[in-house]
Amino acid sequence: MIEKHKIFTSFFIFGLLNNILYVIILSAAIDLVGSSTPKAIVLLADILPSFTIKLVSPFFIHFIPYNFRLWTLVGLSSFGMLLISSTYSFKIFGIILASLSAGLGEVSFLQLTHYYKEKNSIAGFSSGTGGAGLAGSFLFMLLTNLLKIRISLVLLSFSVIPFGFIFVYYGLLPPKIIEYEAIEEEETIDISSFSFNSTIEKIKPLVIPYMISLTTVYISEYVINQGISPTLLFPIEELPNWLFQTYRDIYVVYGFLYQLGVFISRSSTIFGFRFKRLYVLSWLQFVNVIICLIQSMYNFPFKTIWLLMIVIFYEGLLGGLSYVNTFLSVSEDIPKSRREFSMGSVSLSDSLGIVLAGLINWWLEPKLCNHQVNIGRDWCKTG
């Protein structure tokens, strides 16, 4: 029982630390590039390097020991946050380094679940990544909206967080406990078989049941988060000033509510909840896109911010459910001999969805904002 709790706790912390910087960067998007610049710039800088790592990792990651991966992601993320907190000319490069770290970390920790009791480790990692969203968005909102601490100082303080990986990996995580005899009954892994063509053949069976559904969910939710939500604004004088003092604060609060929903749903398997119809989540999330688009363009159907905040929270619930249930399905359906590889490969899906959403948002957010200005609602042009 103690070992079970250690596994869950270790992977929870891995997920928390791996994703919290990604969330902080997205929460700070409007501060990093300003209200008049599409937030897609930050989104793409924050996800393209991560996506690239996930895209190429099936072809080489098996050659790199886990401890070397760990030290690499600590160095990349810590140095990246130092650069982000510095002058503007270094910010984008810092975001790129932090993104490389996040991609390497997600692939590595999902693959590492293969060597432990998978339901405990996957549940822990998924819950931790959800917790990262909640903790990161809340801390950023608390430190900037409420405590009024300077943005650069807040970003600098997060550069020490990645060193927690070292403590967990060497001090808390139990030794690998995979049942090797179970693997011997399956197809034995041959390192030399990882050619380009054979790797593609291993990925193909994962596309339709797992990867497409997760990708489409992430396209929808990040179109909402970075493309539409910066234009989902209401008169600031009608909002409580203890929370909303500028229009920029609305964007930060939306981010927190989304991450709250993600945390709850990514933690749902702890309580035995499973949702196996993954494509239903894709369609429900697309409905949210339509609702938010109509709201942005016509200020309808919501006349107050509070109902819209519920929609953003619900959007996070759907995204988190899709993530955790996809990887649990992989762990249940794929033979042990291919499971480590499959976990890393399917992790490409969420990043692919975010990249595609970023490309859409580069066009969409300015279009929506200009439309609002033309009808006399110029709040999206203010900070």
C-alpha positions in Angstrom: 0.0 0.0 0.0 2.9 2.4 0.8 4.5 1.6 -2.5 1.2 2.2 -4.3 0.9 5.7 -2.7 4.5 6.5 -3.5 4.0 5.6 -7.2 0.9 7.8 -7.4 2.5 10.7 -5.6 5.7 10.5 -7.6 3.8 10.6 -10.9 1.5 13.3 -9.6 4.5 15.5 -8.9 6.1 14.7 -12.3 2.9 15.8 -14.0 2.6 18.9 -11.8 6.1 20.0 -12.4 6.2 19.1 -16.1 3.1 21.2 -17.0 3.1 24.1 -14.6 5.6 26.2 -16.6 3.6 25.7 -19.8 0.5 26.9 -17.9 2.3 29.9 -16.4 3.5 30.9 -19.9 0.0 30.7 -21.4 -1.5 32.6 -18.5 1.1 35.3 -19.1 0.5 35.5 -22.8 -1.2 38.8 -22.8 1.6 40.3 -20.6 4.3 38.9 -22.8 3.0 40.1 -26.2 0.5 42.8 -25.3 -3.3 43.0 -25.9 -3.0 44.0 -29.6 -0.8 41.1 -30.6 -2.4 37.6 -31.2 -1.8 35.3 -28.3 -1.2 32.6 -30.9 2.4 33.8 -31.0 2.9 32.7 -27.4 0.8 29.5 -27.9 2.9 28.4 -31.0 6.2 29.2 -29.3 5.0 27.3 -26.3 3.9 24.2 -28.2 5.8 23.9 -31.5 9.1 22.8 -29.9 7.2 20.4 -27.6 5.3 19.0 -30.6 8.5 18.6 -32.6 10.1 16.5 -29.8 7.0 14.3 -29.6 6.9 13.9 -33.4 10.5 12.7 -33.7 10.8 10.9 -30.3 9.4 7.5 -31.5 12.5 7.3 -33.7 15.2 7.9 -31.1 13.9 8.2 -27.5 14.5 4.5 -26.7 18.3 5.2 -26.9 18.2 7.8 -24.1 18.3 6.7 -20.5 15.6 8.2 -18.2 18.0 9.8 -15.8 19.7 11.7 -18.7 16.3 12.8 -19.9 15.5 14.1 -16.4 18.7 16.3 -16.1 18.1 17.6 -19.6 14.6 18.8 -19.0 15.6 20.4 -15.7 18.3 22.4 -17.5 16.0 23.4 -20.4 13.1 24.5 -18.3 15.0 26.4 -15.6 17.2 28.3 -18.1 14.1 28.9 -20.2 12.2 30.6 -17.4 15.3 32.8 -16.6 15.2 34.0 -20.2 11.4 34.6 -20.2 11.7 36.8 -17.2 14.4 38.9 -18.8 14.3 41.4 -21.7 11.8 41.1 -24.5 14.4 39.9 -27.1 15.0 36.7 -25.1 11.5 35.9 -24.1 10.5 33.8 -27.2 13.7 31.8 -27.0 13.1 31.1 -23.3 9.5 29.9 -24.2 11.0 27.6 -26.8 13.4 26.0 -24.3 10.7 25.5 -21.7 8.5 24.0 -24.4 11.2 21.5 -25.4 11.5 20.5 -21.8 7.7 20.0 -21.5 7.6 17.8 -24.6 10.5 15.7 -23.5 9.0 15.4 -20.0 5.5 14.3 -21.2 6.9 11.6 -23.5 9.3 10.3 -20.9 6.9 10.2 -17.9 4.1 8.6 -19.9 6.6 6.0 -21.1 7.8 5.5 -17.5 4.3 4.5 -16.4 4.9 1.3 -18.3 7.4 0.2 -15.6 5.0 0.6 -12.8 1.4 -0.3 -11.9 -0.1 1.6 -14.8 -3.4 2.6 -13.4 -1.7 4.2 -10.4 1.0 5.9 -12.4 -1.2 7.1 -15.2 -3.8 8.3 -12.8 -1.1 10.2 -10.8 0.5 11.7 -13.9 -2.8 12.8 -15.4 -4.0 14.3 -12.1 -0.7 16.0 -11.7 -0.9 17.6 -15.1 -4.4 18.8 -14.2 -3.1 20.1 -10.9 -0.4 22.0 -12.8 -3.1 23.8 -14.8 -5.0 24.7 -11.6 -2.0 25.6 -9.5 -0.3 27.5 -12.3 -3.3 29.6 -13.4 -4.3 30.2 -9.8 -0.8 31.3 -8.6 -0.4 33.6 -11.6 -3.9 35.1 -11.0 -3.1 35.5 -7.3 0.4 37.0 -7.7 -0.5 39.3 -10.5 -4.2 40.2 -10.2 -4.5 40.3 -6.5 -1.0 40.8 -5.0 0.2 43.0 -7.9 3.7 41.5 -8.0 5.7 42.5 -11.0 5.3 40.0 -13.9 9.0 39.5 -14.5 9.6 38.7 -10.8 6.8 36.1 -10.9 8.2 34.4 -14.0 11.7 34.4 -12.5 10.5 32.7 -9.3 9.2 29.7 -11.3 12.7 29.0 -12.6 13.5 27.0 -9.5 10.5 24.6 -9.8 12.1 22.1 -12.2 14.7 21.0 -9.6 11.8 19.2 -7.9 12.2 16.5 -10.5 15.5 15.5 -9.1 14.2 15.0 -5.6 11.3 12.9 -6.7 13.2 10.7 -9.2 16.1 9.9 -6.9 14.3 10.2 -3.5 10.7 9.2 -3.7 10.0 7.1 -6.8 10.3 3.3 -6.0 12.5 1.1 -8.2 11.0 -0.1 -11.5 8.6 -3.0 -10.8 7.4 -4.0 -14.3 6.5 -7.7 -14.5 9.0 -8.8 -17.1 7.6 -12.3 -17.3 4.4 -10.8 -18.7 6.4 -9.2 -21.5 8.1 -12.4 -22.4 4.7 -13.8 -23.3 4.3 -11.0 -25.9 6.4 -9.9 -28.8 9.9 -9.2 -27.6 11.2 -5.6 -28.3 14.1 -5.5 -30.7 15.9 -2.1 -30.7 17.3 -2.7 -34.2 13.7 -2.9 -35.5 13.1 0.8 -34.9 13.6 1.9 -38.5 11.6 4.7 -40.0 9.2 2.4 -41.8 8.7 0.0 -38.9 8.1 2.9 -36.5 5.4 4.3 -38.8 3.8 0.9 -39.0 3.7 0.8 -35.2 2.0 4.2 -35.0 -0.7 3.5 -37.6 -2.9 1.3 -35.4 -3.0 4.1 -32.8 -4.3 6.9 -35.1 -8.0 6.2 -35.3 -8.9 4.8 -31.9 -6.8 7.2 -29.8 -4.9 10.0 -31.6 -7.6 11.6 -33.8 -10.1 12.0 -31.0 -7.6 13.5 -28.6 -6.3 15.8 -31.4 -9.7 17.2 -32.3 -10.6 17.8 -28.6 -7.5 19.9 -28.2 -8.0 21.8 -31.4 -11.5 22.9 -30.1 -10.4 23.8 -26.6 -7.3 25.8 -27.7 -9.3 27.6 -30.3 -11.5 28.7 -27.5 -8.7 29.4 -25.0 -6.3 31.4 -27.1 -8.4 32.5 -30.1 -11.9 33.3 -28.8 -11.6 33.9 -25.1 -9.5 37.1 -25.4 -12.6 38.5 -27.1 -15.2 37.2 -24.7 -15.4 40.5 -22.8 -17.9 42.5 -20.8 -18.0 46.1 -19.6 -15.3 46.2 -16.9 -17.4 48.6 -14.8 -20.1 46.0 -14.5 -17.7 43.4 -13.0 -16.5 43.1 -9.4 -13.3 45.2 -9.1 -11.7 42.9 -6.5 -11.2 40.4 -9.3 -11.5 42.4 -12.5 -9.7 45.7 -12.7 -8.7 45.6 -16.3 -9.8 43.6 -19.4 -6.6 41.6 -19.2 -7.8 40.2 -15.8 -10.8 38.6 -17.6 -8.5 36.5 -19.8 -6.5 35.3 -16.7 -9.7 34.3 -14.8 -10.9 32.3 -17.8 -7.6 30.5 -17.8 -8.0 29.6 -14.2 -11.6 28.3 -14.6 -10.5 26.2 -17.6 -7.7 24.7 -15.6 -10.0 24.0 -12.7 -12.2 21.9 -15.0 -9.1 20.1 -16.4 -7.8 19.2 -12.9 -11.2 17.8 -11.7 -11.7 15.6 -14.8 -8.0 14.4 -15.1 -8.3 13.3 -11.5 -11.7 11.5 -12.1 -10.1 8.1 -12.5 -9.0 8.2 -8.8 -12.6 7.7 -8.0 -13.2 4.9 -10.5 -14.8 7.1 -13.2 -14.1 5.9 -16.8 -15.4 7.3 -20.1 -14.5 5.1 -23.1 -16.5 6.8 -25.9 -13.7 9.2 -26.8 -15.3 10.7 -29.9 -18.3 11.9 -28.0 -16.0 14.2 -26.2 -14.7 15.6 -29.5 -18.2 16.5 -30.6 -19.2 18.1 -27.3 -16.1 20.2 -27.3 -16.8 21.4 -30.9 -20.2 22.5 -29.7 -18.5 24.7 -27.2 -16.5 26.3 -30.0 -19.7 27.2 -31.8 -21.3 28.7 -28.6 -18.2 30.8 -27.9 -18.0 32.0 -31.5 -21.6 33.2 -31.4 -21.0 34.9 -28.1 -18.0 36.7 -29.4 -19.6 37.9 -32.6 -23.1 38.7 -31.4 -22.8 39.1 -27.6 -25.3 36.2 -27.4 -26.6 34.0 -25.7 -24.9 35.2 -22.4 -25.6 38.7 -21.1 -23.4 38.3 -18.0 -20.0 36.9 -17.5 -21.0 34.3 -14.9 -22.8 31.9 -17.3 -19.9 32.1 -19.7 -17.5 31.3 -16.9 -19.5 28.0 -16.4 -19.0 27.2 -20.1 -15.3 27.7 -19.8 -15.2 25.5 -16.8 -17.2 22.8 -18.6 -14.8 23.1 -21.6 -11.9 22.2 -19.2 -13.9 19.2 -17.9 -14.2 17.8 -21.4 -10.5 18.3 -22.2 -9.4 16.6 -19.1 -11.7 13.6 -19.6 -10.4 13.1 -23.1 -6.7 13.2 -21.9 -6.9 10.7 -19.0 -9.3 8.3 -20.7 -7.3 8.2 -23.9 -4.1 7.1 -22.1 -6.0 4.7 -19.8 -7.5 3.1 -23.0 -4.0 2.7 -24.4 -2.8 1.0 -21.2 -5.7 -1.4 -21.3 -5.8 -2.2 -25.0 -2.2 -2.3 -26.1 0.0 -5.4 -25.4 2.8 -4.8 -22.9 5.5 -5.3 -25.5 4.2 -2.2 -27.4 2.8 -0.2 -24.6 5.8 2.0 -23.7 6.2 3.0 -27.4 2.5 3.6 -27.7 2.3 5.9 -24.7 5.0 8.1 -26.1 3.5 8.1 -29.6 -0.1 9.0 -28.5 1.3 11.9 -26.5 1.9 13.6 -29.8 -1.9 14.0 -30.3 -2.6 16.8 -27.8 0.4 18.9 -29.0 -0.7 18.4 -32.7 -4.2 19.7 -31.7 -2.7 22.8 -30.0 -0.4 23.5 -33.0 -3.3 23.4 -35.4 -5.4 25.6 -33.0 -2.5 28.1 -32.9 -2.4 28.4 -36.6 -6.2 28.9 -36.7 -6.0 31.5 -33.9 -3.3 33.5 -35.7 -6.1 34.5 -38.1 -9.2 34.1 -35.9 -8.4 36.3 -32.9 -7.6 39.5 -34.9 -10.7 38.8 -37.1 -13.0 38.6 -34.1 -11.4 41.6 -32.4 -11.8 43.8 -35.5 -15.4 42.7 -35.8 -16.0 43.8 -32.3 -14.3 47.1 -32.8 -16.5 47.7 -35.9 -19.7 47.3 -33.8 -18.5 49.6 -31.0 -17.0 47.1 -28.6 -13.3 47.9 -28.6 -12.4 46.3 -25.3 -10.2 43.6 -27.0 -7.8 46.5 -28.0 -7.3 47.5 -24.4 -5.2 46.0 -21.6 
